[in-house]
Amino acid sequence: MLSLLIDTSNRPLSVALNRDGFTLAEINTTVKKTHSATVMDYIDKLFKMTELKKNDVHRIIVANGPGSYTGVRIGVTVAKTLAYAFGTELYSVSSLFVVAASSSRKGIVAPLFDARRGNVFGAVYNMKSDSFTEKVAPAHMSLEDLQTELSSYDSSVILLDGQEKVSANLEDFVHTVPRISMVEPFETALEKEDIHSLVPEYLRISEAERNWMEQNKS
């Protein structure tokens, strides 16, 4: 089975072609560029490198948030468009789980993205070689609450892209950037989606939506 995997949730960009769960080719970048200007070019490069055709793809897997509103939206839109054009199945995976799988660490891990004002998008997983247990589902929370949860375990690791600014005071973490090629062995983390109804999991409303709601309170 050939899978095309896409993650544009944050500043890093990760795309890959896997066959039966093993990576054939991948492109991972951490440069600050607009993903909409590069993701399709990188996907095209994957097919050229592997000499495969787009109609060889059996399924598309996309990281559907949380993360940057624009970044998540780009990845999900591209994945839905390609799944429809290729006539393939579409699967989603949490962008936080992508980070957890990318670390290759076993045991309790807590991937997080900055959410400003001392808050984070975070989750807690107990990772094994090809399985995992979700201890805390992906959510928008304070860093303090996440750290309190982690204190209940004998050993845990926070996973974070060290090049990203974090509004909360956080020094003890393991630098990890997403490689979406790593998620496929964890089949239960993948959710089959309807192409037309899949929407990003932002986990919070945007500031513009919040301001509109405040201004239009009855």
PyMOL commands that set and color helices and strands:
alter all, ss='L'
color gray80, all
select helices_A, chain A and resi 35-50+54-56+69-86+95-102+143-150+180-182+187-189+207-215
alter helices_A, ss='H'
color red, helices_A
select strands_A, chain A and resi 2-7+13-19+22-29+59-63+89-93+107-114+119-127+132-142+156-160+174-175+191-193
alter strands_A, ss='S'
color yellow, strands_A
deselect
rebuild
show_as cartoon
